[in-house]
Amino acid sequence: METIETQKKSEPPYSIGIHRRFYNWVLSWAKTRYGLPALVLIAFMESSFFPIPPDILLIPLVLGAPKLWARLAAWCTVASVVGGLLGYGIGAYAWQTVGLWIIENIAHVQLLAVNGRLDIPLPPYLIHMLGDSLGGEYLFQVYDHWNAWIVFVFGLTPLPYKLVTITAGVAQVDLGVFMLTSVAARALRFFCVAWILQKWGEPAKIFVDRYFNLLCLVFVVLLVAGFVVISLVM
């Protein structure tokens, strides 16, 4: 069964080549005076349909201008949240056409029929790490259990953010809570990355490149564990 893995063995080689070209194109903007506008545009597009996350450009921009780390993170956050509104709208109003195409062809996720509806299998590492706290092994089952708050949790994971925003629209997540959780998740992610880079520089880049996905998952596990402890105490 195929799951939400960023690279699948069954994925055609030309698709990997296209992603590499997009990656190089995004990275090339860091060496120009248009780095910030490019960061804003890519952060906006990635939240709904673009395949490359803005972190790829945020990292060299912060390394090149460490004093501007907070400004760069703030612009990245705002653009990502606004782009998330577009993704939400695609899920709410164009799921059967545009939404499904993006999920299958850009996010490279296979949808399966589960209990009479199309659903998305979660990656095994999420199921293994978070277990029963997720509320199911499929994305819409998790929405049924957590509603909008899952936007915050998944917004911090390595999952493609467009997958979260579009499916939130399909699940008819409360728009106000969706906005609040999107702001919280994206700001926490981008500000943490930018702060680490401006604090420790190039060695931090090597560390973030190597362990970014693991760090995200560890943070999410600690966050969920905190919620569980609070619920037991209260």
Residue pairs with C-beta under 8 A, 6 or more apart in sequence:
1 112
1 121
2 8
2 10
2 110
2 121
3 110
3 121
3 122
3 123
3 124
4 107
4 109
4 120
4 121
4 122
4 123
4 159
4 160
4 163
5 123
6 108
6 158
6 160
7 16
8 108
11 108
15 108
19 51
19 52
22 50
22 51
22 52
23 52
23 56
26 38
26 42
26 52
26 56
26 57
27 56
27 57
27 60
29 35
29 38
29 39
29 42
29 57
30 57
30 60
30 61
30 64
32 38
35 57
35 61
35 64
36 61
36 72
36 75
38 57
39 54
39 57
39 58
39 61
39 72
39 75
39 76
39 79
40 75
40 76
40 78
40 79
41 79
42 50
42 52
42 54
42 57
43 54
43 75
43 76
43 77
43 79
43 80
43 83
44 79
44 80
44 82
44 83
44 86
45 83
46 52
46 53
46 54
46 80
46 83
46 161
46 162
47 80
47 81
47 82
47 83
47 84
47 86
47 87
47 161
47 162
47 165
48 83
48 84
48 86
48 87
48 90
48 102
48 162
48 165
48 166
49 87
49 90
49 102
49 106
49 162
50 106
50 162
51 106
51 107
51 160
53 160
53 161
54 76
54 79
54 80
54 190
55 190
55 193
55 212
58 72
58 73
58 76
58 190
58 193
58 194
59 193
59 197
59 205
59 208
59 209
61 68
61 72
62 68
62 69
62 72
62 73
62 193
62 194
62 197
62 198
63 197
63 201
63 202
63 205
65 72
66 197
66 198
66 201
67 198
69 194
69 195
69 197
69 198
70 191
70 194
70 195
72 194
73 187
73 190
73 191
73 193
73 194
73 195
74 187
74 191
76 186
76 190
76 194
77 183
77 186
77 187
77 190
77 191
80 161
80 182
80 186
80 190
81 179
81 182
81 183
81 186
83 165
84 161
84 164
84 165
84 178
84 182
84 186
85 165
85 179
86 165
87 161
87 162
87 164
87 165
87 166
87 168
87 169
88 165
88 166
88 168
88 169
88 173
88 175
88 178
89 169
90 98
90 99
90 102
90 165
90 166
90 169
91 99
91 165
91 166
91 167
91 168
91 169
91 170
91 171
92 169
92 170
92 172
93 169
95 166
95 169
95 170
99 166
99 169
99 170
100 111
100 118
102 162
102 166
103 109
103 111
103 120
103 163
103 166
103 167
104 110
104 111
106 162
107 160
107 162
107 163
109 120
109 160
109 163
110 121
111 118
111 119
111 120
112 118
112 119
112 120
112 121
112 138
113 119
114 138
114 140
114 141
117 140
119 138
119 139
119 140
119 141
120 138
120 139
120 140
120 163
120 167
121 137
121 138
121 139
122 134
122 137
122 138
122 139
122 142
123 159
125 217
126 134
126 157
126 217
127 134
127 137
129 217
129 220
129 221
130 220
130 221
130 224
133 224
133 228
134 141
134 142
134 145
134 146
135 141
135 142
135 144
135 145
135 146
136 142
136 144
136 145
139 163
139 167
140 167
140 170
140 171
142 150
143 150
143 167
143 168
143 171
143 173
144 171
146 153
147 171
147 173
147 174
147 177
148 168
148 173
148 174
148 177
148 178
148 181
149 177
149 181
151 164
151 165
151 168
151 173
151 177
151 178
151 181
151 182
151 185
152 181
152 182
152 184
152 185
153 185
153 220
153 223
153 224
154 163
154 164
154 185
155 161
155 164
155 181
155 182
155 184
155 185
155 186
155 189
156 185
156 188
156 189
156 216
156 219
156 220
156 223
157 216
157 217
157 220
158 212
158 213
158 216
158 217
161 186
165 182
168 178
189 216
193 208
193 212
196 204
196 207
196 208
197 204
197 205
197 208
200 207
208 215
